[in-house]
Amino acid sequence: RRRPLAMEALLHAAPMVGTLHVGDQIYISEGEGEGMSLGVLSSGGVQMGTVAIGTSFSSESVFRVHQQHNYTAAKHVRALVESEGRPSIELAAEPAHRRLFAELARERVANGAAFERSVGREIRYGHVIQFEHARTGLMLAVTRQVAHVAKDARQATLEAEAAEAGWFRVMPRLRIHSEGERVRLGDPAILEHVGTGLKLRVE
């Protein structure tokens, strides 16, 4: 399933709460200026950060932070689907491709196991992370399609198989912060899409 989102992002939560970690649930809401704010939810679903005045959020805008996943097998499968012009479910049934799809299945399991091991790990500026939509389990990804709101932007969607399109690098917005530092709640931060260099924002 694919849902259109048009985004650029700004991390914004209450100061002195702590740092951002793998496994944290963040909420995204439309805001002013930079376009949106990000805050963190506690394990009980309580807002640990405040969104911009006049904004609101629901389960539709909650995402779980993941570490960067490996997509070697997924990349090969995608290339195969594009070259053959047939759906992956058909190709998976053919003996010539069974080994590749078995590798894809192992890769998915390995990514899930890596996430479980990484939960609680601090996120630092420069890290590449991913976002799982909490309600649907789909991953946030940036497509090749032009966004409806701006011709120089791309559409962001929720995908079952986001692959490298779902990689975002956390970058500091202020010069007082630098790569390698912990991302502290309350720090303004930019989410930069790895594949395009575009910044995530809501419009």
Buried (B, 14 or more C-beta within 10 A) or exposed (E): EEEEBBBBBBBBBBEEBBBBBBBBBBBBBBBEEBBBBBBBBEEEEEBBBEBBEEBEBEEEBBBBBBBBBBBEBBBBBBEBBEEEEEEBEEBBEEEEBEEBBEBBEEBBEEBEEBBEEBBEEEBBBBBBBBBBBBEEEBBBBBBEEEBEEEEEBBBBBBBEBBBBBBBBBBBBBEEEBEEEBBBBBBBBBBBBBBBEEBBBBBB
